[in-house]
Amino acid sequence: MQQFQKGDSKLLNAWAFYDWANSVYALVISSTIFPLYYGALFRQKNIEEIALFGLSIRSEALISYVTALGFLIIAFISPLLSGIADYLGNKKFFLKLFCYVGAISCMSLYFFSIDDEKVIFSLVSYLLALIGFWGSLVFYNSYLPDIAHKEQQDKISAKGFSLGYVGSVILLLICLAMVMSVEDDQKLQMMQYSFLLVGFWWIGFSQYTYYYLPDNKNSNKLHRNLLFNGFKELRKVWHQLKELKPLRRYLAAFFVYSMAVQTIMIVAAYFGEKEVQWGSDSKRTMGLIVSILLIQLIAVLGAWLTSKASAKFGNIKVLIFINFCWILICTYAYFVITPNDFYIAAAFVGLVMGGVQSLSRSTYSKFIPENTVDTTSFFSFYDVAEKIGIVIGMFTYGYIADVTGKIQNAILFLILFFVVGLLLLLRVPKK
């Protein structure tokens, strides 16, 4: 296999193409088809709650708690594995491992059911698909400073997200055509076939990325003490942050606003499926998918505009503005009732969603010291912070929705995270 130098266009494009491969999970499983399928199963049985481990849990709270558990597991195992990857130089192996676990688990969602004898297997499949997707991103993101120079990182990061949006929209349109081509109960069958397609797409297109990404495996041997190297690396990064004031302040802000951003991205489809007055199941299916497509397509524009704006005004100033936009969007979402209300909210979410993800990743990469060798450890720290934030955000969302019985109350509460995140960003040096 030909080796490419850092900054080479073929290497950069191959790295960015992994977003094309794996983003179908985020769109089809996390954001559209699976939430529709999940909601339909509860409506089919005419129930709002499910009994699990002696507890009666509302449907929206159940998926929130399982999601929070998945991110908690990722937050724990990613330091272990990133330490091993740094020592052995085999982060490409772990990227592949999580990809295959996630993709195969997506396929197993074909058998997802809320029947008593199947519910545990079903929730575990959902859990492993989530772990596979987010776990692979730890190692994928850590490649960015290895393959791109600083002046290239904003652009190639935005390109990755843009490819992800476009690729996932293509598969979603295929899935939509399948679902809308049949009637009534057959729609659920087509949704199940969509889960299979996600797995094949993810595995198939990721092979292009694997072909070009460098594999820096060395002759070091695995040993028992190595298991705790990841946590030692995190502790080392933590101590380094004391000397890196801009990075420390940026991480604090990112931790807080990312809680809300990621929670909204995960729960948006469940909110739309349950709370918006669509009128019928067919309108619900079409309306929700159209809304998510709107988000994805506008997010491409959002990522591009954010990249341009950051080049002109600076990353931190643009992130402050985006957080302010999120505050306005959440306030508006509290009053969403009709499909048109939801479409308007979706359009504005798309505009800021692509930008905040892309810019957050590249801003962090820029704050890492120039000659840092163990970039995986720094990105592991970044990912652990993000995942713990999601655990807090998802648990808070699920708890408030479960206790109050109204999802809007949970959405409104997320405004607090954006306000605090904005205030913390004001403390970050602008360069």
C-alpha positions as CSV (number, residue, x, y, z in Angstrom):
1,M,0.0,0.0,0.0
2,Q,1.3,3.4,-0.9
3,Q,2.2,5.7,2.0
4,F,1.0,9.4,1.7
5,Q,2.6,12.4,3.4
6,K,0.7,14.5,6.0
7,G,-1.5,16.9,4.1
8,D,-1.8,14.9,0.9
9,S,-5.2,15.3,-0.7
10,K,-5.8,11.6,-1.2
11,L,-5.1,10.9,2.5
12,L,-7.3,13.8,3.6
13,N,-10.2,12.7,1.3
14,A,-10.0,9.1,2.5
15,W,-10.1,10.2,6.1
16,A,-13.1,12.5,5.4
17,F,-14.9,9.6,3.6
18,Y,-15.4,7.7,6.8
19,D,-18.0,10.3,7.7
20,W,-19.8,9.1,4.5
21,A,-19.6,5.5,5.7
22,N,-20.7,5.9,9.3
23,S,-23.1,8.8,9.3
24,V,-25.9,6.5,8.1
25,Y,-26.1,5.3,11.7
26,A,-26.5,8.8,13.0
27,L,-29.3,9.6,10.5
28,V,-31.2,6.3,9.8
29,I,-30.8,4.6,13.2
30,S,-30.4,7.5,15.7
31,S,-32.5,10.2,14.0
32,T,-35.2,8.8,11.8
33,I,-36.2,5.2,10.9
34,F,-35.4,3.6,14.3
35,P,-37.3,6.3,16.3
36,L,-40.3,5.8,14.0
37,Y,-40.1,2.1,14.4
38,Y,-39.7,2.4,18.1
39,G,-42.7,4.6,18.5
40,A,-44.8,2.4,16.2
41,L,-44.1,-0.6,18.4
42,F,-45.6,1.2,21.4
43,R,-48.6,2.5,19.4
44,Q,-49.2,-1.0,18.0
45,K,-49.5,-2.4,21.5
46,N,-51.4,0.8,22.7
47,I,-49.0,1.3,25.7
48,E,-47.0,4.2,27.0
49,E,-44.8,2.4,29.5
50,I,-42.8,-0.9,29.7
51,A,-42.0,-3.0,32.7
52,L,-38.3,-3.6,33.1
53,F,-36.4,-4.9,36.2
54,G,-39.5,-4.3,38.3
55,L,-39.9,-0.7,37.2
56,S,-42.5,0.9,34.9
57,I,-40.7,3.2,32.5
58,R,-42.2,5.6,29.9
59,S,-41.0,4.8,26.3
60,E,-39.1,8.1,25.8
61,A,-37.4,7.8,29.2
62,L,-36.4,4.2,28.5
63,I,-34.5,5.0,25.3
64,S,-32.9,8.0,27.1
65,Y,-31.6,5.9,29.9
66,V,-30.2,3.2,27.6
67,T,-28.6,5.8,25.5
68,A,-27.0,7.4,28.6
69,L,-25.7,4.0,29.7
70,G,-24.1,3.5,26.3
71,F,-22.3,6.8,26.5
72,L,-21.2,6.0,30.1
73,I,-19.6,2.7,28.8
74,I,-17.9,4.6,26.0
75,A,-16.5,7.2,28.5
76,F,-15.0,4.3,30.5
77,I,-13.6,2.1,27.8
78,S,-12.2,4.7,25.4
79,P,-9.3,5.7,27.8
80,L,-8.4,2.0,28.2
81,L,-8.4,1.4,24.4
82,S,-6.8,4.8,23.5
83,G,-3.9,4.0,25.9
84,I,-3.4,0.7,24.2
85,A,-3.6,2.3,20.8
86,D,-1.0,4.9,21.6
87,Y,1.4,2.3,23.0
88,L,1.0,-0.3,20.2
89,G,0.3,2.2,17.4
90,N,-2.7,0.3,16.3
91,K,-5.6,2.8,16.5
92,K,-6.6,1.7,12.9
93,F,-7.4,-1.7,14.4
94,F,-9.7,-0.2,17.0
95,L,-11.3,2.0,14.4
96,K,-12.2,-1.1,12.4
97,L,-13.3,-3.1,15.5
98,F,-15.8,-0.5,16.6
99,C,-17.0,-0.1,13.1
100,Y,-17.8,-3.8,12.7
101,V,-19.4,-4.1,16.2
102,G,-21.6,-1.1,15.4
103,A,-22.5,-2.2,11.9
104,I,-23.4,-5.8,12.9
105,S,-25.5,-4.5,15.8
106,C,-27.4,-2.2,13.4
107,M,-28.2,-5.3,11.4
108,S,-29.4,-7.1,14.6
109,L,-32.0,-4.3,15.1
110,Y,-33.9,-6.2,12.4
111,F,-35.1,-8.3,15.3
112,F,-35.9,-5.4,17.7
113,S,-39.0,-6.0,19.8
114,I,-40.6,-4.8,23.0
115,D,-42.1,-8.2,23.8
116,D,-41.1,-9.4,27.3
117,E,-38.9,-12.2,26.1
118,K,-37.1,-10.1,23.5
119,V,-36.8,-6.7,25.0
120,I,-33.4,-7.2,26.7
121,F,-31.8,-8.5,23.5
122,S,-33.3,-5.6,21.6
123,L,-32.0,-3.0,23.9
124,V,-28.6,-4.6,24.0
125,S,-28.5,-4.4,20.2
126,Y,-29.4,-0.7,20.3
127,L,-26.7,-0.2,23.0
128,L,-23.9,-2.0,21.0
129,A,-24.8,-0.1,17.8
130,L,-24.4,3.1,19.7
131,I,-21.1,2.0,21.3
132,G,-19.8,1.0,17.9
133,F,-20.5,4.3,16.3
134,W,-19.3,6.6,19.0
135,G,-16.4,4.3,20.0
136,S,-15.0,4.4,16.4
137,L,-15.1,8.2,16.4
138,V,-12.5,8.3,19.2
139,F,-9.9,6.9,16.9
140,Y,-11.3,8.5,13.7
141,N,-11.1,12.0,15.3
142,S,-7.6,11.4,16.6
143,Y,-6.3,10.9,13.1
144,L,-7.1,14.6,12.2
145,P,-3.9,16.2,13.5
146,D,-1.9,13.3,12.2
147,I,-3.0,13.6,8.6
148,A,-3.8,17.3,8.2
149,H,-1.8,20.5,8.9
150,K,-3.4,23.1,11.1
151,E,-4.4,25.3,8.2
152,Q,-6.2,22.3,6.6
153,Q,-8.0,21.1,9.7
154,D,-11.1,23.4,9.6
155,K,-11.7,22.7,5.9
156,I,-11.2,18.9,6.0
157,S,-13.2,18.6,9.2
158,A,-16.1,20.5,7.6
159,K,-15.7,18.3,4.4
160,G,-16.0,15.2,6.5
161,F,-19.3,16.3,8.1
162,S,-20.6,17.4,4.7
163,L,-19.8,14.1,3.1
164,G,-21.5,12.4,6.1
165,Y,-24.7,14.5,5.6
166,V,-24.8,13.8,1.9
167,G,-24.1,10.1,2.1
168,S,-26.6,9.5,4.9
169,V,-29.3,11.4,3.0
170,I,-28.9,9.2,0.0
171,L,-29.4,6.0,2.1
172,L,-32.3,7.7,3.9
173,L,-34.0,8.4,0.7
174,I,-33.7,4.8,-0.3
175,C,-35.1,3.7,3.0
176,L,-38.0,6.3,2.6
177,A,-38.8,4.9,-0.8
178,M,-38.9,1.4,0.6
179,V,-41.2,2.4,3.6
180,M,-43.6,4.5,1.5
181,S,-43.9,1.8,-1.2
182,V,-46.0,-0.4,1.1
183,E,-49.0,-0.1,3.4
184,D,-49.7,-0.4,7.1
185,D,-47.8,-3.3,8.9
186,Q,-45.5,-3.8,5.9
187,K,-44.0,-0.4,6.7
188,L,-42.5,-1.9,9.8
189,Q,-40.9,-4.7,7.7
190,M,-39.3,-2.1,5.4
191,M,-37.9,-0.3,8.4
192,Q,-36.3,-3.5,9.5
193,Y,-34.7,-3.9,6.1
194,S,-33.4,-0.4,6.5
195,F,-31.4,-1.5,9.6
196,L,-29.7,-4.2,7.5
197,L,-28.8,-1.6,4.8
198,V,-27.2,0.6,7.4
199,G,-24.8,-2.2,8.4
200,F,-23.8,-3.1,4.9
201,W,-23.3,0.6,3.9
202,W,-21.2,1.3,7.0
203,I,-18.9,-1.7,6.5
204,G,-18.7,-1.4,2.7
205,F,-17.8,2.3,2.3
206,S,-15.4,2.3,5.3
207,Q,-13.0,0.1,3.3
208,Y,-11.9,3.0,1.2
209,T,-10.8,4.9,4.4
210,Y,-9.0,1.8,5.8
211,Y,-7.0,1.4,2.5
212,Y,-5.4,4.9,2.7
213,L,-5.2,5.6,6.5
214,P,-1.7,4.9,7.8
215,D,-1.2,2.0,10.2
216,N,1.6,2.9,12.6
217,K,1.8,-0.4,14.4
218,N,5.1,-1.0,16.2
219,S,6.9,-3.9,17.9
220,N,5.7,-3.1,21.5
221,K,4.0,-6.0,23.3
222,L,0.7,-6.0,25.2
223,H,1.1,-6.4,28.9
224,R,-1.1,-6.2,32.0
225,N,0.0,-2.8,33.2
226,L,-0.9,-1.4,29.8
227,L,-4.7,-1.6,30.7
228,F,-4.3,1.5,32.9
229,N,-2.1,3.4,30.5
230,G,-5.2,5.2,29.1
231,F,-6.2,6.6,32.4
232,K,-2.6,7.6,33.1
233,E,-2.6,9.4,29.7
234,L,-5.8,11.1,30.7
235,R,-4.3,12.2,34.0
236,K,-1.2,13.4,32.1
237,V,-3.5,15.5,29.8
238,W,-5.3,16.8,32.9
239,H,-2.0,18.0,34.4
240,Q,-1.0,19.5,31.0
241,L,-4.2,21.5,30.9
242,K,-3.0,23.4,33.9
243,E,-0.3,24.9,31.6
244,L,-2.6,25.2,28.6
245,K,-5.1,27.9,29.7
246,P,-6.8,28.4,26.3
247,L,-7.4,24.7,25.9
248,R,-8.6,24.3,29.5
249,R,-11.1,27.1,29.2
250,Y,-12.3,25.9,25.9
251,L,-12.8,22.3,27.2
252,A,-15.0,23.6,30.1
253,A,-17.2,25.5,27.7
254,F,-17.4,22.6,25.2
255,F,-18.3,20.1,28.0
256,V,-21.3,22.2,29.0
257,Y,-22.8,23.2,25.6
258,S,-22.1,19.8,24.1
259,M,-24.4,18.2,26.7
260,A,-27.3,20.1,25.1
261,V,-26.2,19.8,21.5
262,Q,-25.8,16.1,21.5
263,T,-28.9,15.5,23.6
264,I,-31.0,17.5,21.2
265,M,-29.5,15.6,18.2
266,I,-30.4,12.3,19.8
267,V,-33.9,13.1,21.0
268,A,-35.1,15.4,18.2
269,A,-36.8,12.5,16.3
270,Y,-38.4,11.0,19.4
271,F,-39.7,14.5,20.2
272,G,-41.2,14.9,16.8
273,E,-42.6,11.4,16.6
274,K,-44.4,11.7,19.9
275,E,-45.3,15.4,20.5
276,V,-46.1,16.9,17.0
277,Q,-49.7,16.6,15.9
278,W,-49.2,14.9,12.5
279,G,-52.7,13.6,12.0
280,S,-51.9,10.0,10.9
281,D,-49.2,7.4,10.9
282,S,-48.4,8.0,7.2
283,K,-48.1,11.7,7.7
284,R,-46.0,11.1,10.8
285,T,-43.5,8.9,8.8
286,M,-43.3,11.3,5.9
287,G,-43.2,14.4,8.0
288,L,-40.5,13.2,10.3
289,I,-38.3,12.0,7.6
290,V,-38.7,15.2,5.6
291,S,-37.8,17.2,8.8
292,I,-34.7,15.2,9.3
293,L,-33.7,15.5,5.6
294,L,-34.2,19.2,6.0
295,I,-31.8,19.2,8.9
296,Q,-29.2,17.2,7.1
297,L,-29.3,19.2,3.9
298,I,-29.2,22.6,5.6
299,A,-26.4,21.3,7.9
300,V,-24.2,21.0,4.8
301,L,-24.7,24.7,4.2
302,G,-24.3,25.3,7.9
303,A,-20.9,23.5,8.1
304,W,-19.7,25.4,5.0
305,L,-20.9,28.8,6.3
306,T,-19.3,28.1,9.7
307,S,-16.0,27.3,8.1
308,K,-16.0,30.5,6.2
309,A,-17.1,32.6,9.2
310,S,-14.4,31.0,11.5
311,A,-11.8,32.0,8.9
312,K,-13.0,35.6,9.0
313,F,-14.1,36.1,12.6
314,G,-12.2,33.4,14.5
315,N,-13.5,30.1,15.9
316,I,-14.4,31.2,19.4
317,K,-16.5,34.2,18.3
318,V,-18.4,32.0,15.9
319,L,-19.0,29.4,18.6
320,I,-20.4,32.1,20.9
321,F,-22.9,33.2,18.2
322,I,-23.9,29.5,17.5
323,N,-24.6,29.0,21.2
324,F,-26.8,32.1,21.3
325,C,-28.7,30.6,18.3
326,W,-29.3,27.4,20.2
327,I,-30.8,29.3,23.1
328,L,-33.4,30.9,20.7
329,I,-34.1,27.5,19.0
330,C,-34.8,25.7,22.3
331,T,-37.1,28.5,23.4
332,Y,-39.0,28.2,20.2
333,A,-39.2,24.4,20.5
334,Y,-41.1,24.6,23.7
335,F,-44.1,25.9,21.7
336,V,-43.9,23.5,18.8
337,I,-47.2,21.7,18.1
338,T,-48.0,21.6,14.4
339,P,-45.9,20.0,11.6
340,N,-45.1,23.5,10.2
341,D,-43.7,24.5,13.7
342,F,-41.5,21.5,13.6
343,Y,-40.3,22.1,10.1
344,I,-39.2,25.7,11.1
345,A,-37.4,24.4,14.1
346,A,-35.7,21.7,12.0
347,A,-34.4,24.2,9.5
348,F,-32.7,26.3,12.2
349,V,-31.4,23.2,14.0
350,G,-29.8,22.1,10.7
351,L,-28.1,25.5,10.2
352,V,-26.3,25.4,13.5
353,M,-25.9,21.7,14.0
354,G,-23.3,21.0,11.3
355,G,-21.4,24.1,12.2
356,V,-21.1,23.5,15.9
357,Q,-19.9,19.9,15.4
358,S,-17.3,20.7,12.8
359,L,-16.0,23.8,14.4
360,S,-15.8,22.3,17.9
361,R,-13.7,19.4,16.6
362,S,-11.3,21.6,14.6
363,T,-11.1,24.2,17.4
364,Y,-9.9,21.6,19.9
365,S,-7.4,20.3,17.4
366,K,-5.9,23.8,17.0
367,F,-5.5,24.2,20.7
368,I,-3.4,21.0,21.1
369,P,0.3,21.9,21.3
370,E,2.0,21.8,17.9
371,N,4.5,19.0,18.5
372,T,2.2,16.7,20.5
373,V,2.9,13.0,19.6
374,D,0.1,11.3,21.6
375,T,-2.8,13.0,19.9
376,T,-5.0,10.0,20.6
377,S,-4.8,10.8,24.3
378,F,-5.9,14.4,23.8
379,F,-8.8,13.3,21.7
380,S,-9.7,10.6,24.1
381,F,-9.9,13.3,26.8
382,Y,-12.1,15.3,24.4
383,D,-14.3,12.4,23.8
384,V,-14.6,11.4,27.4
385,A,-15.6,14.9,28.3
386,E,-18.2,14.8,25.5
387,K,-19.6,11.4,26.5
388,I,-19.9,12.3,30.2
389,G,-21.7,15.4,29.1
390,I,-24.1,13.4,27.0
391,V,-24.7,11.0,29.9
392,I,-25.7,14.0,32.1
393,G,-27.8,15.5,29.3
394,M,-29.7,12.3,28.4
395,F,-30.3,11.3,32.0
396,T,-31.6,14.8,32.8
397,Y,-33.8,14.8,29.7
398,G,-35.2,11.3,30.5
399,Y,-35.8,12.1,34.1
400,I,-37.6,15.4,33.6
401,A,-39.7,13.9,30.8
402,D,-40.5,10.8,33.0
403,V,-41.4,12.9,36.1
404,T,-43.3,15.7,34.4
405,G,-44.8,13.6,31.6
406,K,-44.0,16.4,29.2
407,I,-41.0,16.3,26.8
408,Q,-41.2,20.1,26.3
409,N,-40.1,20.7,29.9
410,A,-36.9,18.7,29.3
411,I,-36.1,20.6,26.1
412,L,-36.6,23.9,27.9
413,F,-34.2,22.8,30.6
414,L,-31.5,22.4,28.0
415,I,-31.4,26.2,27.6
416,L,-29.5,26.4,30.9
417,F,-26.6,24.4,29.4
418,F,-26.3,26.7,26.4
419,V,-26.4,29.8,28.6
420,V,-23.6,28.5,30.8
421,G,-21.6,27.3,27.7
422,L,-21.9,30.7,26.1
423,L,-20.6,32.4,29.3
424,L,-17.7,30.0,29.5
425,L,-16.8,30.7,25.9
426,L,-16.5,34.4,26.6
427,R,-13.6,33.5,28.9
428,V,-11.7,31.6,26.2
429,P,-8.9,33.6,24.4
430,K,-10.1,34.5,20.9
431,K,-7.0,33.2,19.2
